[in-house]
């Protein structure tokens, strides 16, 4: 069982327009509204591929009700902690002309100390009662939570025998690595912000020195690199560049990493799957969607470079 945690869950609203022109009026050709937030996207991808997963985190208000209703409609198992504030909405405007996305993210509710204490207890109970092997901690934090929120959850999961994957940035990532998560997955911008380095092996080594075990750095169309605890480096390239919606590509990558950890797969296999899932996700109009047949096609296109050592 994989537990996917979303502390700042959202109702993701997507508008497709012919072309996005700032300062003008647009006719929306297609629209969607569905449960989102990075952890929910992770759960959605795993669910789509038939991998056991439970979505959890914080939801509240009428928007929270819509988030839960959508998960129910899609058959995604969930157990969220109710909070007093209203969950956030995000708006993603997709240009049909270019495939580019313009995203507006609300901040989310303010979480009280008692609500956070209840959430820690609930998530710990879920890890234990479902014998979760991997816990994914993804996305931004709502207001009121300390930067150490993911670090606390890493400790909760580890105390109950689960592995942890953290997908975060900034001070939240810096605090999380100090708790020694099993995998962290920054993108290039997050790596630079956390370490000051744009060099993947050097930046990953810095994160490992701060406490992370294995570090996966996603690089968009260039694929991803893992720097392992023993210093070995593996890079996987996705093949041809794909036009589409990259919004959920990183979440699909995290889902594949969780699945690989749960199965005990070697990093060559896990990172190959992660890049294939990520590439397949770009071709879907909505984050959290994945076509198993497209994963097979993307898998056949990847190339693997392995055996180099990290540079310090």
C-alpha positions as CSV (number, residue, x, y, z in Angstrom):
1,X,0.0,0.0,0.0
2,X,1.2,3.5,-0.9
3,X,0.0,6.5,1.1
4,X,-0.1,9.8,-0.9
5,X,-0.3,12.9,1.3
6,X,-1.6,16.3,0.1
7,X,-1.6,18.9,2.8
8,X,-2.7,21.7,0.4
9,X,-5.4,19.9,-1.6
10,X,-7.1,21.8,-4.3
11,X,-9.9,21.8,-6.7
12,X,-8.1,22.0,-10.0
13,X,-10.0,24.0,-12.7
14,X,-8.7,23.7,-16.2
15,X,-9.8,26.0,-19.0
16,X,-8.8,25.3,-22.6
17,X,-8.7,28.3,-25.0
18,X,-7.8,28.7,-28.6
19,X,-4.9,31.0,-27.7
20,X,-3.9,32.8,-24.5
21,X,-3.6,36.6,-25.2
22,X,-3.0,38.7,-22.0
23,X,-5.3,41.6,-21.6
24,X,-8.0,40.1,-23.8
25,X,-11.3,38.2,-23.4
26,X,-11.2,34.5,-24.0
27,X,-13.9,31.9,-24.9
28,X,-13.3,28.7,-23.1
29,X,-13.7,25.8,-25.5
30,X,-13.4,23.0,-22.8
31,X,-13.3,23.0,-19.0
32,X,-12.7,20.5,-16.2
33,X,-12.9,20.6,-12.4
34,X,-11.4,17.9,-10.4
35,X,-9.6,17.0,-7.2
36,X,-5.9,18.0,-7.3
37,X,-2.8,19.0,-5.5
38,X,0.4,17.1,-6.1
39,X,-0.3,14.2,-3.7
40,X,-3.8,13.7,-5.1
41,X,-2.3,13.6,-8.6
42,X,0.2,11.0,-7.4
43,X,-2.7,8.9,-6.0
44,X,-4.7,9.4,-9.2
45,X,-1.8,8.1,-11.4
46,X,-1.3,5.0,-9.2
47,X,-5.0,4.3,-9.1
48,X,-5.1,4.6,-13.0
49,X,-2.5,1.9,-13.2
50,X,-4.2,-0.4,-10.6
51,X,-1.6,0.1,-7.8
52,X,-3.1,0.2,-4.3
53,X,-3.0,3.7,-2.9
54,X,-4.8,5.8,-0.3
55,X,-5.1,9.6,-0.7
56,X,-4.9,11.6,2.6
57,X,-4.1,15.1,3.8
58,X,-6.2,18.1,4.7
59,X,-9.5,19.4,3.2
60,X,-12.1,21.9,4.3
61,X,-15.2,23.9,3.4
62,X,-17.3,23.7,0.3
63,X,-14.3,23.3,-1.9
64,X,-13.1,20.4,0.2
65,X,-16.5,18.8,-0.3
66,X,-16.0,19.0,-4.0
67,X,-12.6,17.5,-3.8
68,X,-13.8,14.5,-1.8
69,X,-16.8,14.1,-4.1
70,X,-14.5,13.9,-7.1
71,X,-12.3,11.3,-5.5
72,X,-15.4,9.3,-4.7
73,X,-16.6,9.5,-8.3
74,X,-13.3,8.3,-9.6
75,X,-13.1,5.4,-7.1
76,X,-9.9,6.7,-5.4
77,X,-9.6,5.5,-1.8
78,X,-9.2,8.4,0.6
79,X,-9.2,9.4,4.2
80,X,-8.7,13.1,4.7
81,X,-8.6,15.2,7.9
82,X,-11.3,17.9,7.9
83,X,-10.2,21.5,8.7
84,X,-12.1,24.7,9.3
85,X,-10.8,26.7,6.4
86,X,-11.9,26.3,2.8
87,X,-9.6,24.3,0.5
88,X,-8.0,26.2,-2.4
89,X,-8.7,26.2,-6.1
90,X,-6.2,26.4,-8.9
91,X,-6.9,27.6,-12.4
92,X,-4.9,26.2,-15.3
93,X,-5.4,28.0,-18.7
94,X,-4.2,25.8,-21.6
95,X,-3.6,27.4,-25.0
96,X,-4.6,25.0,-27.8
97,X,-2.3,26.9,-30.2
98,X,0.9,26.3,-28.3
99,X,0.0,23.7,-25.6
100,X,1.4,26.0,-23.0
101,X,-0.2,26.2,-19.5
102,X,-0.7,29.3,-17.4
103,X,-1.5,28.4,-13.8
104,X,-2.9,30.4,-10.9
105,X,-2.6,28.9,-7.5
106,X,-4.5,30.1,-4.4
107,X,-2.7,29.9,-1.1
108,X,-5.1,27.6,0.7
109,X,-6.6,27.7,4.2
110,X,-4.9,28.6,7.5
111,X,-4.3,25.4,9.5
112,X,-4.5,25.6,13.3
113,X,-2.1,23.8,15.7
114,X,-4.9,21.5,16.9
115,X,-5.8,20.6,13.3
116,X,-2.2,19.8,12.5
117,X,-1.9,17.6,15.6
118,X,-5.0,15.7,14.5
119,X,-3.6,15.3,11.0
120,X,-0.3,13.9,12.3
121,X,-2.2,11.3,14.4
122,X,-4.5,10.4,11.5
123,X,-1.7,9.9,9.0
124,X,0.3,7.9,11.4
125,X,-2.7,5.7,12.1
126,X,-3.2,5.2,8.3
127,X,0.4,4.1,7.8
128,X,0.0,1.6,10.6
129,X,-3.4,0.3,9.9
130,X,-2.9,-0.2,6.2
131,X,0.8,-1.4,6.6
132,X,1.8,1.3,4.1
133,X,5.2,0.6,2.6
134,X,5.8,4.0,1.0
135,X,4.5,7.5,2.0
136,X,4.6,10.2,-0.6
137,X,4.7,13.8,0.7
138,X,4.0,16.2,-2.2
139,X,3.5,19.9,-2.9
140,X,3.1,23.1,-1.0
141,X,2.0,23.7,2.6
142,X,-1.1,25.6,3.5
143,X,-0.7,28.6,5.7
144,X,-0.2,28.0,9.4
145,X,1.9,24.9,9.0
146,X,5.6,25.0,9.9
147,X,8.3,24.5,7.3
148,X,9.1,21.3,9.3
149,X,5.7,19.7,8.5
150,X,7.1,17.2,6.0
151,X,10.0,16.5,8.3
152,X,7.5,15.6,11.0
153,X,5.7,13.3,8.6
154,X,8.9,11.6,7.6
155,X,9.5,10.7,11.2
156,X,5.9,9.5,11.6
157,X,6.3,7.3,8.6
158,X,9.7,6.0,9.5
159,X,8.6,5.1,13.1
160,X,6.0,2.9,11.5
161,X,8.3,1.2,9.0
162,X,7.4,3.1,5.8
163,X,9.8,4.6,3.3
164,X,9.3,8.2,2.4
165,X,9.4,10.2,-0.9
166,X,9.4,14.0,-0.6
167,X,8.5,16.3,-3.5
168,X,8.8,19.9,-2.2
169,X,10.9,23.0,-2.6
170,X,12.4,25.9,-0.7
171,X,12.6,25.9,3.1
172,X,10.2,22.9,3.2
173,X,12.6,20.8,1.3
174,X,15.5,22.0,3.4
175,X,13.7,21.1,6.6
176,X,12.6,17.7,5.2
177,X,16.1,16.5,4.2
178,X,17.2,17.0,7.8
179,X,14.8,14.2,8.8
180,X,16.5,11.8,6.4
181,X,13.8,10.9,3.9
182,X,14.5,7.9,1.6
183,X,14.0,9.9,-1.6
184,X,13.7,13.6,-2.4
185,X,12.7,14.7,-5.9
186,X,13.4,18.4,-6.6
187,X,13.3,19.8,-10.1
188,X,16.2,21.8,-11.4
189,X,14.9,25.1,-10.0
190,X,14.2,23.6,-6.6
191,X,17.7,22.0,-6.6
192,X,19.3,25.4,-7.3
193,X,17.2,27.1,-4.7
194,X,18.1,24.5,-2.0
195,X,21.8,24.1,-2.8
196,X,22.9,27.1,-4.9
197,X,24.0,24.6,-7.6
198,X,22.8,24.0,-11.1
199,X,25.0,21.0,-11.4
200,X,22.9,17.9,-10.8
201,X,25.5,15.6,-9.2
202,X,26.9,18.4,-7.1
203,X,23.6,19.7,-6.0
204,X,22.3,16.2,-5.2
205,X,25.4,15.5,-3.2
206,X,24.7,18.7,-1.2
207,X,21.2,17.4,-0.4
208,X,22.6,14.1,0.6
209,X,25.1,15.8,2.9
210,X,22.1,17.5,4.5
211,X,20.4,14.2,5.2
212,X,18.6,12.9,2.1
213,X,19.4,9.3,1.0
214,X,18.7,9.0,-2.7
215,X,18.1,12.2,-4.7
216,X,16.1,12.3,-8.0
217,X,16.3,15.5,-10.0
218,X,13.7,16.0,-12.7
219,X,14.8,18.0,-15.7
220,X,11.7,18.3,-17.8
221,X,12.2,17.3,-21.4
222,X,15.8,16.1,-20.6
223,X,14.5,13.4,-18.3
224,X,15.8,12.7,-14.8
225,X,18.9,11.8,-12.8
226,X,19.2,9.8,-9.6
227,X,22.2,10.2,-7.3
228,X,22.1,7.2,-5.0
229,X,23.2,6.9,-1.4
230,X,26.4,5.1,-2.5
231,X,27.2,8.0,-5.0
232,X,26.3,6.1,-8.2
233,X,24.5,8.2,-10.8
234,X,21.9,7.1,-13.3
235,X,20.4,9.4,-15.9
236,X,17.4,8.5,-18.1
237,X,16.4,10.5,-21.2
238,X,12.8,10.3,-22.5
239,X,13.5,10.4,-26.2
240,X,11.7,12.8,-28.5
241,X,10.3,16.0,-27.0
242,X,6.5,15.9,-26.6
243,X,4.0,18.7,-26.9
244,X,1.3,18.8,-24.3
245,X,0.4,19.7,-20.7
246,X,3.4,19.2,-18.4
247,X,1.4,20.1,-15.2
248,X,1.2,16.6,-13.9
249,X,4.5,15.2,-15.3
250,X,6.4,15.5,-12.0
251,X,3.6,13.9,-10.0
252,X,3.6,10.9,-12.4
253,X,7.3,10.7,-11.8
254,X,6.8,10.6,-8.1
255,X,4.1,7.9,-8.5
256,X,6.5,5.7,-10.4
257,X,9.2,6.3,-7.8
258,X,6.8,5.2,-5.1
259,X,5.8,2.1,-7.0
260,X,9.4,1.2,-7.6
261,X,10.2,1.5,-3.9
262,X,7.2,-0.5,-2.9
263,X,8.3,-3.3,-5.3
264,X,11.9,-3.1,-4.3
265,X,13.0,-2.5,-7.9
266,X,16.5,-1.3,-8.8
267,X,17.0,2.3,-9.6
268,X,17.6,1.6,-13.3
269,X,14.1,0.1,-13.6
270,X,12.5,2.7,-11.3
271,X,13.9,5.7,-13.1
272,X,13.1,4.3,-16.5
273,X,9.5,3.9,-15.4
274,X,9.5,7.3,-13.8
275,X,10.6,9.0,-17.0
276,X,8.2,6.9,-19.1
277,X,5.3,7.8,-16.8
278,X,6.2,11.4,-16.7
279,X,6.4,11.6,-20.5
280,X,3.1,9.8,-20.9
281,X,1.5,12.3,-18.5
282,X,2.5,15.2,-20.7
283,X,0.1,13.8,-23.4
284,X,-2.9,13.9,-21.1
285,X,-5.1,17.0,-20.8
286,X,-5.4,16.7,-17.0
287,X,-2.8,16.2,-14.3
288,X,-3.2,12.8,-12.7
289,X,-4.3,11.0,-15.8
290,X,-2.2,8.2,-17.4
291,X,-2.7,5.8,-20.3
292,X,-1.0,2.5,-19.7
293,X,-0.6,1.9,-23.4
294,X,1.2,5.2,-23.7
295,X,3.5,4.3,-20.8
296,X,4.6,1.3,-22.9
297,X,5.3,3.4,-25.9
298,X,7.2,6.0,-23.8
299,X,9.2,3.3,-22.1
300,X,10.5,2.0,-25.4
301,X,11.8,5.4,-26.3
302,X,13.9,6.1,-23.2
303,X,17.7,5.8,-23.0
304,X,19.7,5.1,-19.8
305,X,23.1,6.4,-18.9
306,X,24.5,4.7,-15.8
307,X,27.7,4.2,-13.9
308,X,29.1,7.7,-13.4
309,X,30.0,9.0,-9.9
310,X,28.8,12.1,-8.2
311,X,31.1,15.2,-8.2
312,X,31.8,17.0,-5.0
